[in-house]
Amino acid sequence: MPSAESGLLIPDWDLPAGIGAAITTREGGVSLPPYEHNNLALHVADDAARVRFNRKRLWQQLPGVQGIQWLSQVHGTTVVKACGESVVPEADAQFSDRAGLACAILTADCLPVLFCAADGSQVAAAHAGWRGLAAGILLNTLATFPDPSQVRVYLGPAIGPDAFEVGPEVRKAFAWAPDHCFRAGCGDRVMADIYALARLQLLRAGVAEVAGGGFCTFSDERFYSYRRQSQTGRMASLIWIQT
């Protein structure tokens, strides 16, 4: 399991020297209910000044980071190169080979996925809800690396298989997936294991090992969860090449 440090979770993940990764929790910020306390999203109607304070505090906690690239996430399949400019790209994944620029993904039940080249030359971060996962956001992110077998991947906090009840359209979207990725729910509903789906997709694409998983944002109150409380904040999952 990851280690906790000042409201951050540091992934238990074999990273090359010079690469940093972190995941925020609800602890440590200044947002008020229902966003308490460390909301990092500007699009959820939280007070913008409080969110900016939380973002600045986060930046100050990250070693070797000069800036953070945020995205406007839309549950799509677009991957962009992090540029560090004030413009926030509309995309659901980003990659970088620039030292000091952290790639950030915001989530509150969806799956954050961190990528790193084995030689430390490139990093990436992706936001995978079930729609984006089915449409190929992780495969598109992986395609920014020259060799999938030399990419290390970490699955961050997402809704767990005991809480992720979905309709039959989701099972249909993953028709390729074996039955162990789903189990029966109520009526025509099914319980989906987004970790198993992502892991299987990545392994089939040539990734040698996928770390992480095993969280449940719905049941673990360290994390924000849209299903638990629809008006809520967002955590950040970040990866960067240190300066």
Buried (B, 14 or more C-beta within 10 A) or exposed (E): EBEEEEBBBEBEBEBEEEBBBBBBBBEBBBBEEBBBBBBBBBEBEBBEEBBEBBBEBBBEBBEBBBBBBBBEBEBBBBBBBBEBEEEEBEBBBBBBBBEBBBBBBBBBBBBBBBBBBBEBBBBBBBBBBBBBBBBBBBBBBBEBBEEBEBBBBBBBBBBBBEBBBBEEEBBEBBEEBEEEBBEEBEEEBBBBBBBBBBBBBBBEBEBEEBBBBEBBBBEEEBBBBBBBBEEBBBBBBBBBBBE
